[in-house]
Amino acid sequence: MNKQQALLIIDLQNDYFPQGKYPLHNTDKVLSNIKIAIDKAKQKNIPIILIQHIAATDNAPFFNKGSVGVAIHPDILSLSADADIVEKSVADSFHQTNLDQVLATHQVTDLLIAGMMTQNCITHTAISKATDKYDVTVIQDCCTTVDEMINKIALNALSTRVKLKMLSDAFS
């Protein structure tokens, strides 16, 4: 069977950037790296899937439906105009979403995961029960969270369950 990768970009949304409601650590560098990942994916005809978290309730602290903060970062949208967008309301991008169907449409076997909140949405998606049928890789330098230490702890914990690669090696 032929391998088909997909690049999942999880929660690159305005609330996680400096003017948002919950700015994360090192977002400029991670955004820059993810732009490079998008370019590499396009060069290799790898489908790009954007995952957007929309809060389940109107009184959530951020990612509220209709807010500026819930929107996917404009740089990501402009670079990924043809990408599928999957909406979720919990940390696991597969839980009660159409992500599995979108991946099936593209005949995906391998996931490359990038995005925000390494210890939460990246982790829960990467080790979701739904990923048992995929070869999963988390691109380390395309992920961030509230600070460097928590990011490193989360990546270290993930390393026992999925592959970790740097951007320079992820698309080879």
Summary of the structure (lengths in Angstrom):
residues: 172
radius of gyration: 14.6
end to end distance: 18.4
largest distance: 46.4
contacts: 571
relative contact order: 0.21
helix: 36%
strand: 23%
